[in-house]
Amino acid sequence: MTPRVTVVLPVRNEAAHIETILGDVLGQDLSHAALEVLVVDGRSTDDTRERVRRVASGDGRVRLLDNPMRLSSAARAIGAEAARGDFVAFIDGHCRIPSPAMLGDMVRLFEQTDADCLARPQPLVVTDGGVRARAISAARHARFGHSLRSEIYGDTEGPVSPLSSGAMYRREVFAAVGNYDPSFDACEDVEFNYRVAAAGLKAWTSPRLAVTYEPRRTYRGLWRQMLRYGIGRARLHRTHPAAFSLESLVPVFFVLGLPLLAAAPLLPTPYRWAVAAPYALYVVLALLFAALACLRRSPTLIPLVALAFPVLHGGLGVGYLIGRLTRFPRAKEPVTPDARTAPA
């Protein structure tokens, strides 16, 4: 039977989480024949593949596919190409699905709204992290910590731009706009959703579709994550100049102004204040949004949340500059779902 739903799991070195997320997916309230699960592994160096094979040996709905390019973008492209379901959902290997009805709700929303794409909330939930993980989660959820155009942490239901956080599609969408670009190392989903939006396809969002993620646990981890996002955003704008927005330049100006700020004591007084004033305003806004974010949390988190903002914006700004100034790599290997199982 042709499955109703295909879930694509792009993974690499997810041994610590893969059995948990597979349990969440396979435990969904769908008939057995309605679901197929494609785990697309990027040549993991841990025992991710072995764990997937153990699950697959007891449940024929699970298939393991090989991703020789190792990138998430290529994994998504391989999964989309191999998908047989009417609806295709992409779920990362290190998230959780809080509701066993999520995939059933996805099918119902597609049918009720006639949407081509469903955007899902992706809240950050701290399970076993420390105080820094809680602070980073609060900073990411604050409006000062993510794009004003994104509803990724929203809880509303209704029509929305696919750019918000599209992650579930009718299979026909790929015939209409093409597959994921395997040359992207980050923001491949945003680039794909940009094409979905440009094609005028209809998108819908609902809190019933939420999946939860763990935030980064250290400022170093947050910096590296934002650096990748910044590079991906720059390459998105190089590929689709019309996707550019002035909002993207705010982190860039933040980074470029830092050398001037360091040299401010050497400048004449009027110039000194002109350089320092934007950063003084930034500190005020960081503390204000940190305080607002901690209204329902411990006030002791305020300094840590405020500190997360410059790490976040600095990583985005540096990454954007790198993405603009470096050569855009292209895919070197064809992306096909030929391999039914990953190599031993």
C-alpha positions in Angstrom: 0.0 0.0 0.0 1.1 3.6 -0.7 1.7 5.2 2.7 -0.3 8.3 3.6 2.6 10.0 5.4 6.4 9.9 4.9 8.6 11.2 7.8 12.2 12.0 6.8 14.8 12.0 9.5 18.1 13.6 8.4 20.7 12.4 10.9 24.4 12.2 11.5 25.9 11.0 14.8 22.6 11.0 16.6 23.1 7.7 18.6 22.1 9.4 21.8 18.7 10.5 20.4 17.8 8.4 17.4 15.8 5.6 19.2 13.9 8.2 21.2 12.7 10.1 18.2 12.0 7.0 16.2 9.8 5.9 19.2 8.0 9.2 19.0 7.4 8.8 15.3 6.4 5.2 15.3 4.1 5.7 18.3 2.0 8.2 16.4 -1.8 7.6 16.1 -1.7 6.4 12.5 -2.6 3.1 11.0 0.5 0.9 10.4 0.2 1.1 6.6 -0.2 4.8 6.6 3.4 5.6 7.7 6.9 5.2 6.3 10.0 6.5 8.0 13.1 7.3 6.1 16.2 7.8 8.2 18.8 9.4 5.9 22.2 8.9 7.6 25.2 11.1 6.8 27.9 8.4 7.3 27.7 8.6 11.1 30.9 7.7 12.9 29.0 6.5 16.0 26.5 3.6 16.2 23.5 5.6 14.8 23.2 3.2 11.8 23.3 0.1 14.0 20.6 1.5 16.3 18.4 2.4 13.3 18.9 -1.1 11.8 17.8 -2.7 15.1 14.6 -0.7 15.1 14.0 -1.4 11.3 14.4 -5.1 11.9 11.3 -5.0 14.1 9.3 -2.5 12.1 9.1 -2.6 8.4 8.0 1.0 8.2 11.6 2.2 8.8 14.2 2.4 6.0 17.8 3.5 6.3 19.2 5.5 3.4 22.7 6.7 2.8 23.8 10.3 2.5 27.4 10.4 1.2 27.5 14.2 1.2 26.8 14.2 5.0 25.0 17.5 4.9 21.4 17.9 6.2 20.4 19.6 2.9 21.5 16.5 0.9 19.7 14.3 3.4 16.5 16.2 2.9 16.9 16.0 -0.8 17.4 12.3 -0.7 14.4 11.8 1.6 12.2 13.9 -0.6 13.2 12.0 -3.7 12.5 8.6 -2.0 9.3 9.6 -0.3 6.2 7.7 -1.3 3.7 9.3 1.0 1.1 11.9 0.0 2.4 14.2 2.7 6.1 14.5 3.6 7.3 15.7 7.0 10.9 16.5 8.0 11.9 16.0 11.6 15.4 16.3 13.0 17.0 13.4 14.9 17.5 15.4 18.1 14.0 16.8 18.7 10.9 15.3 20.5 7.3 15.1 19.4 5.2 15.9 22.4 1.8 14.7 21.0 1.1 11.2 19.6 -1.6 12.9 17.5 0.8 15.2 15.7 1.0 13.4 12.4 -2.8 12.7 12.4 -3.4 16.4 13.0 -1.0 17.2 10.1 -3.1 15.0 7.7 -6.3 16.6 9.0 -5.0 20.1 8.6 -3.8 19.4 5.1 -7.3 18.2 4.2 -9.2 20.9 6.1 -7.2 23.9 5.0 -6.2 22.8 1.5 -2.7 24.0 2.4 0.3 23.0 0.4 2.7 23.5 3.3 2.4 23.4 7.1 4.7 25.4 9.3 5.2 24.1 12.8 6.3 25.8 16.1 9.7 24.6 17.3 10.0 25.7 21.0 13.2 25.2 22.9 12.6 23.0 26.0 15.3 22.5 28.6 15.2 18.9 30.0 18.6 18.2 31.5 20.6 21.4 30.7 22.0 23.8 33.3 21.4 27.5 33.9 23.1 28.6 30.7 20.8 26.4 28.6 17.8 28.0 30.3 19.2 31.5 29.6 19.9 30.6 25.9 16.4 29.3 25.6 14.9 32.5 27.0 17.1 34.6 24.7 16.2 32.6 21.6 12.4 32.9 22.4 12.6 36.7 23.0 11.8 39.0 20.1 15.3 40.5 20.4 16.7 37.0 19.8 15.1 35.9 16.5 13.7 37.3 13.3 10.6 39.5 13.6 9.2 37.6 10.5 9.5 34.2 12.1 6.7 32.4 13.9 8.9 29.5 14.9 8.2 30.1 18.6 4.5 31.1 18.1 1.4 29.4 19.4 -1.2 30.7 17.0 -3.2 28.8 14.3 -3.9 30.2 10.9 -2.4 31.1 7.5 1.3 32.0 7.6 4.2 32.6 5.3 6.0 29.3 4.4 9.2 31.2 5.4 8.1 31.1 9.0 9.0 27.4 9.7 7.6 25.2 6.9 8.5 21.6 7.5 5.6 19.5 6.1 4.5 19.4 2.5 2.2 17.8 0.0 4.4 15.6 -2.2 3.4 17.7 -5.3 5.2 20.7 -3.8 8.5 19.2 -4.8 7.4 18.8 -8.4 6.3 22.4 -8.4 9.4 24.1 -6.9 12.2 21.5 -7.1 14.1 19.7 -4.4 16.4 21.0 -1.6 19.6 22.5 -2.7 22.4 20.1 -1.4 25.1 22.8 -1.5 23.6 24.6 1.5 25.2 23.7 4.9 22.6 25.7 6.8 19.3 27.5 6.0 18.5 24.9 3.4 15.0 24.8 4.7 14.6 28.6 4.5 15.9 28.5 0.9 13.4 25.8 0.0 10.6 27.6 1.8 11.5 30.8 -0.1 10.8 29.0 -3.3 7.5 27.7 -1.9 6.5 31.2 -1.0 7.6 32.6 -4.4 5.4 30.0 -6.1 2.4 31.4 -4.3 1.7 28.1 -2.4 -0.6 28.2 0.6 0.8 27.6 4.1 -0.8 27.1 7.5 0.5 26.8 11.1 -0.9 25.3 14.2 0.4 24.6 17.8 -0.8 21.0 17.3 2.2 20.5 15.0 4.9 21.5 17.5 8.1 19.6 18.0 10.5 20.5 20.8 14.2 21.1 20.6 17.0 21.3 23.2 18.7 24.7 23.2 22.5 24.9 23.1 24.0 24.5 26.5 26.9 26.9 26.2 27.6 30.3 24.7 30.3 28.6 22.6 27.7 26.2 21.2 25.3 29.1 20.6 28.0 31.1 18.7 28.8 28.1 16.4 25.1 27.6 15.7 24.5 31.3 14.9 27.7 31.4 12.8 26.3 28.6 10.6 23.0 30.3 10.4 24.6 33.6 9.3 26.6 31.9 6.6 23.4 30.2 5.4 21.5 33.4 5.4 24.2 35.2 3.3 24.2 32.3 0.8 20.4 32.5 0.6 20.6 36.2 -0.3 23.3 35.4 -2.9 21.1 32.8 -4.4 17.8 34.8 -4.2 18.7 38.5 -4.0 15.0 39.3 -3.6 15.0 37.5 -0.2 17.3 40.2 1.3 15.9 42.3 4.1 17.4 45.2 6.1 16.8 43.2 9.2 19.6 40.9 8.1 22.1 43.7 8.3 21.5 44.5 11.9 23.9 41.8 13.2 26.4 42.8 10.5 26.4 46.5 11.7 26.8 45.2 15.3 30.0 43.3 14.3 31.4 46.0 12.0 31.0 48.7 14.6 33.0 46.9 17.4 36.4 48.0 16.1 35.1 51.6 16.2 33.8 51.1 19.7 37.2 49.8 20.8 38.8 52.9 19.3 36.2 55.3 20.7 38.4 56.6 23.6 40.9 57.9 20.9 38.2 59.8 19.0 37.2 63.5 19.5 34.2 63.8 21.9 31.4 64.2 19.4 32.5 61.1 17.4 33.1 59.2 20.6 29.5 59.6 21.6 28.2 58.9 18.1 30.0 55.6 18.2 29.1 54.7 21.8 25.4 55.7 21.6 24.1 52.7 19.5 25.9 50.3 21.8 24.5 51.9 24.9 21.0 51.6 23.4 21.8 47.9 22.6 22.8 47.3 26.2 19.5 48.9 27.4 17.5 46.8 25.0 19.3 43.6 25.9 18.6 44.1 29.6 15.0 45.1 28.9 14.3 42.0 26.8 16.2 39.8 29.2 14.0 41.1 32.1 10.8 40.5 30.0 12.0 37.0 29.2 12.6 36.3 32.8 9.2 37.5 34.1 8.1 33.9 34.5 11.6 32.6 35.2 14.1 33.4 37.9 15.3 37.0 37.9 18.8 35.7 38.5 18.8 34.6 34.8 18.6 38.2 33.6 22.4 38.8 33.2 22.9 35.5 31.5 20.0 36.1 29.1 21.4 39.6 28.3 24.8 38.1 27.7 23.3 35.6 25.2 22.1 38.4 22.9 25.6 39.7 21.8 26.8 36.1 21.4 23.8 35.4 19.2 24.0 38.6 17.1 27.8 38.5 16.9 27.7 34.9 15.5 25.0 35.9 12.9 27.0 39.0 11.9 30.3 37.2 11.5 28.7 34.3 9.7 26.9 36.6 7.3 30.1 38.4 6.4 31.9 35.0 5.8 29.0 33.9 3.7 29.2 37.0 1.6 32.9 37.0 1.2 33.6 33.3 0.5 32.9 31.3 -2.6 29.5 29.5 -2.7 30.3 25.8 -2.9 28.2 23.7 -5.3 27.2 20.0 -4.9 30.0 17.7 -6.0 28.0 14.4 -5.9 24.5 13.6 -7.3 21.8 13.4 -4.7 19.8 10.2 -5.3 18.1 7.7 -3.0 19.7 4.7 -4.7 21.1 3.2 -1.5 18.4 1.3 0.4 20.6 1.0 3.4 23.6 2.9 4.7 27.0 1.2 4.2 28.3 -1.1 6.9 
